[in-house]
Amino acid sequence: MASLQKNRKMFSPSRGLWIPIPPEYRTWGAPDPMHYIDDMMAHLGVRYVVGWLSAAERHGASHHAAQVFQVATSKTVRARAVGRSRLEFYSRNYVDSATPSTELLRKTGVHVASPGTTMLMLAADPVICGGMSNVANLVIELAEEHPGYAAEVAADAVLFTDAATRRLGWLLDTFGEGAPDELAGHCAALTSKPSFLSPTSARTGKLDPKWRMVMNEELDLDVS
């Protein structure tokens, strides 16, 4: 195996797992993670769903090319560099319930979050997604490219924090064609304290009473 690895014919993304490198990827040292992430997660005994920037890119919303391959997992997995790719894993309790993309699962065998679920993931974790302005751009792109997202958002909204669902609703209402009725109804029924648009900015700003969202950051969108 060491000889095959040295000659870039095999690679090992995890101890004990060896995978052949297709000829077209030998200069990279490993193929794109979509080629092996399912086998790797099965080898580790970890349930997963590809999400955030990586899922957005697979759904055609690559506003800025993702520099990492981001995966939500059922338990802690360490980050690693494999070939030219940097893999990052984040333990999330919604992995087993999140709606996958049936189209990508059928084509690739990989569990990738559906467009609507991806939107919720982006809104939940702007810090790992390039900030709220980048999240806003991606959300609007996803909404335009995948008009069926509303059902997926409605199905998975309960899996996410109040802040995530409020952010998503506000983004769609403000910059898109309006938030789906199901999401608006879900957020209207929330009784928690107002959420902040940005989880890292100052805790001050004007309150949007409809979405109970404190506007503590000004966003810069550049999608048309």
C-alpha positions as CSV (number, residue, x, y, z in Angstrom):
1,M,0.0,0.0,0.0
2,A,2.8,2.4,0.8
3,S,4.2,1.9,-2.7
4,L,0.8,2.4,-4.3
5,Q,0.3,5.6,-2.2
6,K,3.8,6.9,-3.1
7,N,2.9,6.5,-6.8
8,R,-0.5,8.2,-6.3
9,K,-2.5,5.1,-7.2
10,M,-4.1,4.7,-3.8
11,F,-4.9,7.1,-0.9
12,S,-6.1,6.7,2.6
13,P,-8.6,9.3,3.9
14,S,-8.9,7.4,7.2
15,R,-6.8,4.8,9.0
16,G,-7.5,1.3,7.5
17,L,-9.4,2.6,4.5
18,W,-7.6,2.5,1.1
19,I,-9.2,3.9,-2.1
20,P,-7.9,3.8,-5.7
21,I,-7.2,7.2,-7.3
22,P,-8.7,7.5,-10.8
23,P,-6.0,8.5,-13.3
24,E,-7.4,12.0,-13.9
25,Y,-7.0,12.8,-10.1
26,R,-3.5,11.4,-9.6
27,T,-1.8,14.9,-9.8
28,W,-4.2,15.9,-7.0
29,G,-3.3,12.9,-4.7
30,A,-7.0,12.1,-4.2
31,P,-10.3,12.7,-6.0
32,D,-13.0,15.2,-5.0
33,P,-14.5,14.2,-1.6
34,M,-17.8,13.5,-3.2
35,H,-16.2,10.3,-4.7
36,Y,-15.3,8.8,-1.3
37,I,-17.1,10.6,1.6
38,D,-19.9,7.9,1.8
39,D,-17.3,5.1,2.0
40,M,-15.3,7.0,4.5
41,M,-18.3,7.7,6.8
42,A,-19.4,4.1,6.5
43,H,-15.8,3.0,7.5
44,L,-15.9,5.3,10.5
45,G,-19.4,4.2,11.5
46,V,-20.6,7.8,11.4
47,R,-23.9,9.1,9.9
48,Y,-23.5,12.2,7.9
49,V,-24.9,14.8,5.5
50,V,-22.9,17.1,3.3
51,G,-24.0,20.6,4.1
52,W,-23.3,24.4,4.3
53,L,-21.0,25.7,1.5
54,S,-20.4,22.3,0.0
55,A,-24.1,21.5,-0.4
56,A,-24.8,25.0,-1.7
57,E,-22.1,24.5,-4.4
58,R,-23.6,21.1,-5.4
59,H,-26.9,22.8,-5.8
60,G,-25.5,25.5,-8.1
61,A,-25.0,28.3,-5.6
62,S,-21.3,28.7,-5.5
63,H,-21.1,32.5,-5.0
64,H,-17.5,32.0,-3.9
65,A,-15.8,28.7,-4.5
66,A,-15.8,26.7,-1.2
67,Q,-12.3,26.2,0.1
68,V,-13.4,23.4,2.3
69,F,-15.6,20.3,2.1
70,Q,-18.1,20.6,5.0
71,V,-20.0,17.7,6.5
72,A,-22.4,17.4,9.4
73,T,-21.9,14.3,11.4
74,S,-23.6,12.2,14.1
75,K,-20.4,12.3,16.3
76,T,-17.1,14.1,16.4
77,V,-14.7,13.5,13.4
78,R,-11.4,15.4,13.2
79,A,-10.7,17.7,10.3
80,R,-8.2,16.5,7.7
81,A,-6.5,17.4,4.4
82,V,-6.9,14.8,1.7
83,G,-5.1,15.5,-1.6
84,R,-6.1,19.1,-2.5
85,S,-9.2,19.1,-0.3
86,R,-9.7,20.3,3.3
87,L,-12.4,18.3,5.0
88,E,-14.2,19.8,8.0
89,F,-16.7,17.9,10.2
90,Y,-19.3,19.4,12.6
91,S,-21.3,17.3,15.0
92,R,-25.0,18.2,14.7
93,N,-28.0,16.4,16.2
94,Y,-30.2,16.8,13.2
95,V,-28.1,14.5,10.9
96,D,-30.5,11.6,11.1
97,S,-33.6,13.8,10.4
98,A,-32.3,16.3,7.9
99,T,-33.9,16.0,4.4
100,P,-31.3,14.9,1.8
101,S,-31.3,15.7,-1.9
102,T,-33.0,12.7,-3.5
103,E,-31.6,13.7,-6.9
104,L,-28.0,13.8,-5.7
105,L,-28.4,10.7,-3.6
106,R,-29.7,8.9,-6.7
107,K,-26.9,10.2,-8.9
108,T,-23.9,10.0,-6.5
109,G,-24.9,7.8,-3.6
110,V,-23.9,10.7,-1.3
111,H,-26.2,12.2,1.4
112,V,-26.2,15.9,0.5
113,A,-28.6,18.3,2.3
114,S,-31.6,19.3,0.2
115,P,-31.6,22.9,-1.1
116,G,-34.1,24.0,1.7
117,T,-32.1,22.2,4.4
118,T,-28.9,23.8,3.1
119,M,-30.5,27.2,3.4
120,L,-31.3,26.4,7.1
121,M,-27.8,25.2,7.7
122,L,-26.3,28.4,6.2
123,A,-28.6,30.6,8.3
124,A,-27.7,28.6,11.4
125,D,-23.9,28.8,11.1
126,P,-22.9,32.0,9.3
127,V,-19.5,32.0,11.0
128,I,-18.4,28.9,9.1
129,C,-20.0,30.1,5.9
130,G,-18.2,33.4,5.2
131,G,-20.5,35.6,7.2
132,M,-24.0,36.8,6.9
133,S,-23.5,38.7,3.6
134,N,-22.3,35.5,1.9
135,V,-25.1,33.5,3.5
136,A,-27.6,36.0,2.1
137,N,-26.2,35.7,-1.4
138,L,-26.3,31.9,-1.3
139,V,-29.8,31.7,0.2
140,I,-31.2,34.0,-2.6
141,E,-29.4,32.0,-5.3
142,L,-30.7,28.7,-3.9
143,A,-34.2,30.1,-3.7
144,E,-34.1,31.2,-7.3
145,E,-32.5,27.9,-8.6
146,H,-34.8,25.6,-6.5
147,P,-38.3,26.9,-6.3
148,G,-39.4,23.7,-4.5
149,Y,-37.3,24.6,-1.4
150,A,-40.3,25.7,0.6
151,A,-41.5,22.1,1.4
152,E,-38.0,21.2,2.5
153,V,-37.7,24.2,4.8
154,A,-41.1,23.5,6.3
155,A,-40.1,19.9,7.0
156,D,-36.8,20.7,8.7
157,A,-37.4,24.1,10.4
158,V,-38.1,22.3,13.7
159,L,-34.6,20.8,13.7
160,F,-33.0,24.2,13.8
161,T,-32.6,27.0,16.3
162,D,-35.1,30.0,16.5
163,A,-32.2,32.2,15.3
164,A,-31.6,30.1,12.2
165,T,-35.3,30.0,11.1
166,R,-35.8,33.7,11.8
167,R,-32.6,34.7,9.9
168,L,-33.8,32.6,6.9
169,G,-37.3,34.0,7.0
170,W,-36.0,37.5,7.2
171,L,-33.5,37.0,4.3
172,L,-36.2,35.6,2.0
173,D,-38.7,38.2,3.0
174,T,-36.2,41.1,2.5
175,F,-34.2,40.0,-0.5
176,G,-36.1,37.2,-2.1
177,E,-39.7,36.8,-3.3
178,G,-41.0,36.5,0.3
179,A,-40.7,33.8,2.9
180,P,-42.9,30.7,2.5
181,D,-46.1,30.8,4.5
182,E,-45.0,27.7,6.5
183,L,-41.8,29.3,7.6
184,A,-43.5,32.6,8.4
185,G,-46.0,30.7,10.5
186,H,-43.3,28.7,12.3
187,C,-41.4,31.9,13.2
188,A,-44.6,33.7,14.3
189,A,-45.3,31.0,16.8
190,L,-41.9,31.2,18.5
191,T,-41.9,32.7,22.0
192,S,-38.2,33.0,22.6
193,K,-36.4,36.3,23.0
194,P,-35.5,38.2,19.7
195,S,-32.6,36.8,17.8
196,F,-29.6,38.6,16.3
197,L,-29.0,38.7,12.6
198,S,-25.3,38.2,13.2
199,P,-24.1,35.9,16.0
200,T,-20.8,37.7,16.2
201,S,-21.6,41.4,15.8
202,A,-22.5,43.9,18.6
203,R,-25.7,43.0,20.6
204,T,-27.4,46.3,19.6
205,G,-29.5,47.3,16.6
206,K,-33.0,48.0,15.4
207,L,-35.6,45.3,16.0
208,D,-37.6,43.9,13.1
209,P,-41.0,43.2,14.9
210,K,-42.3,40.8,12.2
211,W,-39.3,38.4,12.5
212,R,-38.2,39.4,16.0
213,M,-34.8,39.9,14.6
214,V,-32.3,42.5,15.8
215,M,-30.5,44.1,12.9
216,N,-27.0,44.2,14.3
217,E,-25.2,44.0,10.9
218,E,-25.6,45.7,7.5
219,L,-25.5,43.2,4.7
220,D,-23.8,43.6,1.4
221,L,-25.5,41.6,-1.4
222,D,-24.2,41.3,-4.9
223,V,-26.6,38.8,-6.5
224,S,-28.9,40.3,-9.1
